[in-house]
Amino acid sequence: MIRRTRFEGSAGSAVTCARSWKAREAERVYDSMRSQPSAPSGAEVRYATGGTTPRARKKAPSSANGPSSGTGSRSHAASGIEVCWKSSREATTQPGCVPASPGPPEPPPSPGGPTWPLAHAQPRTTPTDAAARAAWYSAAMAKVAFIGLGKMGRPMAARLLEARHQVQAFNRSRGPTDQLAALGATPANSAAEAAAHADFVLTALPTPASVDAVYEELASVARPGQIFVDHSTVSLEQNRRCAAKLRQRGAQFLDAPVSGGPAGAQAGTLTVMVGGEKEAFEAALPVFQAFGKNIRLCGPTGAGQAVKLVNQLLVGVHTAAIAEAAVLGAKMGADPKTVLEVIGTSFGGSTMMTRNLPRFISRDFSEATSIRLLLKDLGIIHDEAKAAQVPLLLGAVAEQRFLEAAARGMSDQDMAALVRLWEDAAGVTVDRPVR
């Protein structure tokens, strides 16, 4: 059963916690922390769940409850509230505050209190009733099962461990499971075993077939109160089927595909696009904050997947576009580094340009996001567009170019290798423009 409790945060804003009811022991421990100082009084509060952003700016923090100079940020683990401050002693600005990875609260100042890890400090608030205290405390150290430890899953699970969550891990091949166990995870022998005692069950799987197989197994052991999250890129209908199976067992489901690649997973800066019930999203938010920076509830089940497929369509089209443009520039004698520096701040710039053009120059086509994986996504997009009766002219051209690259043996290379198709036709490589 999930309980929702409303209490006042330190900046005077209303906070809603959604978590399962926990033991009285958690409440007792939380009570021991009530003498802690509150979050900085000069805080700007942002809600991670989107919509209108409430803001409250007050005086700069004193040395008793915040830094005496400079700027900083903290993030409330249970509510997803981001707290930013700026000192009055130094006229500096902070371009953007990044929510910290969730972690347990800092130790109380009174001697003899419980000892807590010091990493990932959170702003401290004082909920007014037992349910809120238990929810705040329990969100800091969730029991999480992570299934699928590939190029994305493994670094995401590692970030959960860094954030002090308890992780049970399973992967079809044993190697990645053992690697994560060396970092502190508990290895499991099956997906069902990993999920057995978890509050949150996260999956990051490579294909629609693997998602079907794993969720068939998970649905057989799901219990009321559990929240299942699929980070895979699949169809909207497949997400809805998974949600329906789990609903029959009293469990909840969120589709939460991510963007940012392995590097973003390692840095904890992924974009997380979530579809599902708001109550489940708010409960899972502290878990998402371990590896995500831009975390958004996009709508009901399937809404996160819809946004991800739009993203993947643009990834495919933009990758083809920058490959074509970079080869044209090289043929005309343009220095590719100059192209990157100038176009990067111009209307023609894009994230895919700043991601792929350096790879064209360095000739680094080692797999990060493979052509095979992007082709899978483009195939799903093609089917969704056909069902919705939306013509995808540019998407179809991009898909054909990726199919051609795969036919020429590039399936396991990074998607940046697509540039070779244009280079071969033009008789030039981007790293060696015509002089």
C-alpha positions in Angstrom: 0.0 0.0 0.0 1.4 3.4 -0.9 0.7 6.3 1.4 0.8 10.0 0.4 1.7 12.6 3.0 1.8 16.4 2.6 4.2 18.4 4.7 6.0 21.8 4.5 9.6 21.9 3.2 12.3 24.2 4.5 11.7 26.8 1.8 8.0 27.0 2.7 6.8 24.9 -0.2 4.5 22.0 0.0 6.1 18.5 -0.5 4.3 15.3 -1.3 6.0 12.0 -0.4 4.8 8.7 -1.9 6.4 5.6 -0.5 5.3 2.4 1.2 4.7 2.3 4.9 7.8 1.3 6.8 8.6 0.0 10.2 8.4 2.0 13.4 12.2 1.6 13.7 12.7 3.9 10.7 10.5 6.5 12.3 12.5 6.3 15.5 15.7 6.8 13.6 14.3 9.7 11.7 13.1 11.3 15.0 16.7 11.4 16.2 17.6 13.7 13.3 15.0 16.4 14.0 17.6 18.7 15.6 19.5 19.0 12.3 19.5 22.5 10.6 17.2 23.0 7.7 18.2 23.6 4.0 19.8 26.9 3.1 17.5 29.8 3.6 18.4 31.4 0.3 17.1 28.4 -1.7 15.5 28.2 -5.0 13.2 25.2 -5.1 12.4 23.3 -8.4 10.1 20.4 -8.8 11.5 17.6 -10.9 8.0 16.4 -12.0 7.5 19.2 -14.5 4.8 21.8 -14.8 5.0 25.3 -13.3 8.2 25.8 -11.3 7.5 27.3 -7.8 10.4 29.4 -6.8 11.3 31.0 -3.5 14.4 33.2 -3.1 15.4 34.5 0.3 18.5 35.8 1.9 21.8 34.1 1.3 22.6 31.2 3.7 24.7 31.8 6.8 27.7 29.7 7.6 25.5 27.7 10.1 23.3 26.3 7.4 25.1 26.6 4.1 28.3 27.7 2.4 29.7 31.1 3.4 30.7 31.9 -0.2 30.2 30.6 -3.8 27.2 28.6 -5.0 25.9 25.1 -4.5 23.0 22.7 -4.9 21.3 19.9 -3.1 18.4 17.6 -4.0 15.7 16.2 -1.7 15.8 12.4 -2.1 12.2 11.7 -1.4 10.5 14.5 -3.3 12.8 15.2 -6.2 13.1 18.8 -5.1 16.2 20.6 -6.2 17.6 23.2 -3.9 20.1 25.8 -5.2 21.8 28.6 -3.3 24.0 31.5 -4.1 26.0 33.3 -1.4 25.7 37.1 -0.9 29.4 37.3 -0.3 30.4 36.6 -3.9 28.8 38.0 -7.0 28.8 34.8 -9.0 26.1 33.0 -10.9 25.3 29.4 -11.3 24.1 28.4 -14.8 22.1 25.4 -13.7 21.8 23.2 -10.7 22.1 19.4 -11.1 20.2 17.2 -8.6 22.6 15.3 -6.5 22.5 11.5 -6.5 20.1 10.3 -3.7 21.7 9.0 -0.6 21.1 8.6 3.1 20.9 11.8 5.3 24.0 13.3 7.0 24.7 12.3 10.6 22.8 14.2 13.3 24.9 16.7 15.3 24.1 15.1 18.7 26.7 12.7 20.0 25.6 9.1 20.3 23.2 9.3 17.4 23.3 6.8 14.4 26.3 7.0 12.1 25.5 7.6 8.4 27.6 7.7 5.3 28.6 11.2 4.5 28.4 11.0 0.7 25.5 12.5 -1.3 24.3 14.9 1.4 20.7 15.9 1.1 18.9 19.1 2.3 17.3 18.4 5.6 13.6 18.9 6.3 11.4 18.0 9.3 8.1 16.2 8.2 5.3 16.6 10.7 4.1 13.1 11.1 5.3 9.5 11.3 4.4 8.4 7.8 6.3 11.3 6.2 9.4 10.6 8.4 9.4 6.9 7.5 8.9 7.7 3.8 11.8 10.2 3.8 14.1 7.9 5.5 13.3 4.7 3.5 13.6 6.5 0.2 17.3 7.0 0.9 18.2 3.3 0.7 15.8 1.4 -1.5 15.9 -2.3 -2.3 16.4 -2.4 -6.1 16.7 -5.3 -8.5 18.4 -4.5 -11.7 18.0 -7.0 -14.6 20.1 -6.5 -17.8 23.6 -5.4 -17.3 24.7 -4.3 -20.8 26.3 -1.1 -21.9 23.6 1.0 -20.3 22.4 -1.3 -17.5 25.8 -1.9 -15.8 26.7 1.8 -15.3 23.2 2.6 -14.2 23.3 -0.2 -11.6 26.7 1.0 -10.5 25.3 4.5 -9.9 22.6 3.0 -7.7 25.3 1.3 -5.6 27.2 4.6 -5.3 24.0 6.2 -4.1 23.8 3.7 -1.3 20.8 1.7 -2.6 20.8 -2.0 -2.1 21.1 -3.7 -5.5 20.3 -7.3 -6.5 21.7 -7.9 -10.0 21.0 -10.4 -12.7 22.2 -10.7 -16.3 21.8 -13.6 -18.8 25.6 -14.0 -19.1 27.3 -14.2 -15.7 30.3 -11.9 -16.3 28.6 -8.6 -15.9 26.8 -9.9 -12.8 30.1 -10.8 -11.1 31.6 -7.4 -12.1 28.7 -5.6 -10.4 29.0 -7.9 -7.4 32.5 -6.8 -6.9 31.2 -3.3 -6.5 28.8 -4.4 -3.8 25.7 -5.8 -5.5 24.1 -9.1 -4.5 24.2 -11.5 -7.5 21.1 -13.4 -8.4 20.6 -16.6 -10.5 17.5 -15.5 -12.3 15.3 -12.4 -12.9 12.7 -13.8 -10.5 15.2 -14.3 -7.7 16.5 -10.8 -8.1 13.0 -9.4 -7.9 11.9 -11.5 -5.0 12.7 -9.0 -2.2 13.0 -5.8 -4.1 10.8 -2.7 -3.8 11.8 -1.5 -7.3 12.6 -3.8 -10.2 14.5 -2.1 -13.0 15.2 -3.7 -16.4 17.4 -2.6 -19.3 17.1 -5.1 -22.1 18.3 -5.1 -25.7 15.4 -6.4 -27.7 11.5 -6.6 -27.6 11.8 -10.4 -27.4 14.0 -10.2 -24.3 11.5 -7.8 -22.7 8.6 -10.2 -23.3 10.5 -13.2 -21.9 11.8 -11.3 -18.8 8.4 -9.7 -17.9 6.6 -13.1 -18.3 8.9 -14.4 -15.6 8.7 -11.3 -13.4 4.9 -11.2 -13.6 4.7 -14.7 -12.1 6.4 -13.5 -8.9 5.2 -9.8 -8.7 3.5 -8.8 -5.5 1.4 -5.8 -4.4 3.4 -2.7 -3.7 6.3 -3.4 -6.1 7.2 -1.0 -8.8 8.6 -2.3 -12.0 10.5 0.0 -14.4 11.5 -0.9 -18.0 14.3 1.3 -19.4 14.3 -0.6 -22.7 13.3 1.0 -26.0 10.3 -0.9 -27.3 6.8 -0.2 -28.7 4.1 1.5 -26.7 1.9 -1.5 -27.0 4.6 -3.7 -25.4 4.8 -1.4 -22.5 1.0 -1.5 -22.0 1.1 -5.3 -22.1 3.7 -5.4 -19.4 1.7 -2.9 -17.3 -1.4 -5.0 -17.6 0.3 -8.2 -16.5 1.7 -6.6 -13.4 -1.5 -4.8 -12.6 -3.2 -8.2 -12.2 -0.7 -9.0 -9.5 -1.2 -5.6 -7.7 2.2 -4.2 -8.8 2.8 -1.0 -10.7 4.7 -0.4 -14.0 6.6 2.6 -15.4 8.1 2.8 -18.9 11.3 4.9 -18.4 13.6 4.8 -21.5 16.7 6.8 -21.1 19.0 8.9 -23.4 22.6 9.9 -23.0 24.5 6.8 -23.8 26.9 4.9 -21.6 28.9 8.1 -20.8 25.7 9.7 -19.5 24.9 6.6 -17.4 28.4 6.6 -15.9 28.2 10.4 -15.1 24.6 10.2 -13.7 23.3 12.7 -16.3 20.8 10.6 -18.3 17.5 12.0 -19.5 14.8 9.7 -18.1 11.4 9.8 -19.9 8.7 8.2 -17.8 5.2 7.0 -18.5 2.9 5.7 -15.8 1.0 6.8 -12.6 2.2 9.9 -10.8 2.2 8.1 -7.5 4.5 5.4 -8.8 6.7 8.0 -10.4 7.1 10.0 -7.2 8.0 6.8 -5.3 10.6 5.9 -7.9 12.1 9.3 -8.3 14.9 8.9 -5.7 16.0 5.8 -7.6 16.0 7.6 -10.9 18.1 10.5 -9.4 21.0 8.1 -9.0 21.6 8.0 -12.7 19.4 10.7 -14.2 19.6 14.5 -14.4 16.6 15.5 -16.6 13.8 13.3 -15.2 10.3 13.9 -16.4 6.9 12.2 -16.0 5.6 12.5 -19.6 2.1 11.1 -19.1 0.4 7.7 -18.7 1.8 4.3 -19.6 3.6 4.5 -23.0 4.1 8.3 -22.8 7.8 7.9 -21.9 8.3 5.5 -24.7 6.6 7.9 -27.2 9.0 10.7 -26.3 12.0 8.3 -26.6 10.9 7.2 -30.1 10.7 10.8 -31.2 14.3 11.2 -29.8 15.5 8.1 -31.6 14.0 9.3 -34.9 16.0 12.6 -34.5 19.1 10.6 -33.6 18.9 8.6 -36.8 18.1 11.6 -39.1 20.7 13.9 -37.5 23.4 11.3 -37.6 22.8 10.9 -41.4 22.6 14.7 -41.8 25.8 15.5 -40.1 27.6 12.6 -42.0 26.4 14.1 -45.2 27.3 17.7 -44.2 30.7 16.8 -42.8 31.7 15.0 -46.0 30.6 17.9 -48.1 32.7 20.2 -46.0 35.7 18.0 -46.3 35.3 17.8 -50.1 35.2 21.6 -50.2 38.3 21.9 -48.1 36.8 23.0 -44.8 38.8 22.1 -41.6 36.5 19.7 -39.7 37.6 21.2 -36.4 36.6 24.6 -37.6 33.3 23.3 -38.7 32.7 21.8 -35.2 33.6 25.0 -33.4 31.7 27.3 -35.7 28.6 25.3 -36.5 28.4 24.1 -32.9 27.2 27.6 -31.8 25.1 28.1 -35.0 21.6 27.2 -36.0 22.9 24.1 -37.8 24.4 22.7 -34.7 23.0 19.7 -32.8 23.8 17.3 -30.0 24.4 14.6 -32.6 26.9 16.9 -34.4 28.9 17.5 -31.3 28.7 13.8 -30.5 29.6 12.4 -33.9 31.9 14.9 -35.6 34.7 14.3 -33.2 34.4 10.6 -33.9 34.6 11.3 -37.6 37.8 13.2 -37.0 39.4 10.7 -34.7 38.2 7.7 -36.7 36.9 6.2 -33.4 34.0 4.0 -34.5 34.2 1.6 -31.5 30.8 0.6 -30.3 29.0 2.9 -27.9 25.6 3.1 -29.5 25.8 0.5 -32.3 24.3 0.6 -35.8 22.5 -2.6 -34.9 20.8 -1.0 -31.9 19.7 2.1 -33.7 18.3 0.0 -36.6 16.2 -1.8 -34.0 14.8 1.5 -32.8 14.2 2.8 -36.3 12.3 -0.3 -37.1 10.0 0.2 -34.1 9.5 3.9 -35.2 8.6 2.7 -38.7 5.9 0.4 -37.3 4.5 3.0 -35.0 4.4 5.6 -37.8 2.6 3.1 -40.1 0.0 2.3 -37.4 -0.5 6.0 -36.8 -0.6 6.8 -40.6 2.2 9.3 -40.3 4.6 9.5 -43.3 8.3 9.5 -42.3 10.2 10.6 -45.4 13.5 11.6 -43.7 13.2 8.7 -41.2 12.8 6.3 -44.1 15.9 7.6 -45.8 17.9 7.4 -42.6 16.7 3.9 -42.0 17.8 2.8 -45.5 21.3 4.3 -44.9 21.6 2.4 -41.7 20.4 -0.8 -43.4 23.1 -0.3 -46.1 25.8 0.2 -43.4 24.7 -3.0 -41.7 24.8 -4.9 -45.0 28.4 -3.7 -45.4 29.4 -5.3 -42.1 29.2 -2.3 -39.8 26.4 -3.5 -37.5 28.6 -3.7 -34.4 30.3 -0.4 -35.0 29.2 2.9 -33.5 26.5 4.7 -35.4 29.0 7.4 -36.3 30.5 4.9 -38.7 27.6 5.7 -41.0 29.8 8.6 -42.4 31.8 6.0 -44.3 29.0 5.6 -46.8 29.3 9.2 -47.9 33.1 9.2 -47.6 33.3 6.2 -50.0 31.0 7.8 -52.5 32.9 11.2 -52.4 36.4 9.8 -52.3 37.4 11.7 -49.2 37.5 11.2 -45.4 36.4 13.9 -42.9 39.7 13.8 -41.1 41.6 14.6 -44.3 39.8 17.3 -46.2 40.8 18.3 -49.7 43.6 20.9 -49.7 
